[in-house]
Amino acid sequence: MVRMQIQLTEAQSEALRDVATERGVSISAVVREAVEEAVLRSRHKPPREELLRRSLAAAGRFSSGGEAARRHDEYFGAEH
């Protein structure tokens, strides 16, 4: 394993200590697990261009057709 030095806020440090105590594991184990989750999440996140493409493909494909759509400003607009 590689030893690293990091800086945390007091609140982060306390929360980390609490989680480790609750689980009965070391703080290092909690940090390693959190890092692994963050890395996995970032690797499985679609690239921004793909998210944009999906958003543009969905735009205009659905219609609420309801009263709220027609009278949006009356229902959700600023008070007159």
C-alpha positions in Angstrom: 0.0 0.0 0.0 1.0 3.6 -0.5 1.0 6.0 2.4 -0.5 9.4 1.7 -1.1 12.5 3.8 -4.4 14.4 3.3 -6.0 17.3 5.1 -9.6 17.2 6.3 -11.8 19.7 8.0 -12.6 19.1 11.7 -16.2 18.0 10.7 -14.9 15.6 8.1 -12.4 14.1 10.5 -15.1 13.6 13.2 -17.5 12.1 10.7 -14.8 9.7 9.4 -13.9 8.7 12.9 -17.6 8.1 13.7 -18.1 5.9 10.7 -15.0 3.9 11.4 -16.1 3.3 15.0 -19.6 2.3 14.0 -18.2 -0.2 11.5 -15.5 -1.4 13.7 -12.8 -0.8 11.1 -9.9 1.6 10.8 -10.2 5.1 9.4 -7.9 4.0 6.6 -10.3 1.3 5.6 -13.2 3.8 5.4 -11.1 6.1 3.3 -10.0 3.4 1.0 -13.7 2.3 0.5 -14.8 5.9 -0.2 -12.0 6.4 -2.7 -12.9 3.1 -4.5 -16.5 4.1 -4.7 -15.6 7.6 -6.1 -13.3 6.1 -8.6 -15.8 3.5 -9.8 -18.5 6.2 -10.0 -16.3 8.5 -12.1 -15.3 5.6 -14.4 -18.9 4.7 -15.1 -20.2 8.2 -15.6 -20.9 8.9 -19.3 -18.8 11.7 -20.8 -20.3 15.2 -20.9 -20.7 15.0 -24.7 -22.8 11.8 -24.3 -25.0 13.4 -21.6 -25.5 16.4 -23.9 -26.4 14.1 -26.8 -29.0 12.2 -24.7 -30.5 15.5 -23.4 -30.9 16.9 -26.9 -32.4 13.7 -28.2 -35.0 13.7 -25.4 -35.9 17.4 -25.8 -39.3 17.9 -27.3 -40.1 14.2 -27.4 -42.6 14.3 -24.5 -45.7 16.3 -24.0 -47.6 16.9 -20.7 -50.6 18.2 -22.5 -52.0 19.1 -19.2 -53.6 22.2 -17.7 -50.4 23.0 -15.9 -48.5 23.1 -19.2 -50.9 25.6 -20.7 -51.4 27.8 -17.7 -47.9 27.5 -16.3 -47.4 31.2 -15.6 -50.7 31.4 -13.7 -49.9 28.5 -11.5 -46.1 28.8 -11.0 -45.3 32.4 -12.0 -44.6 35.4 -9.7 -47.5 36.8 -7.7 -49.3 39.6 -9.7 
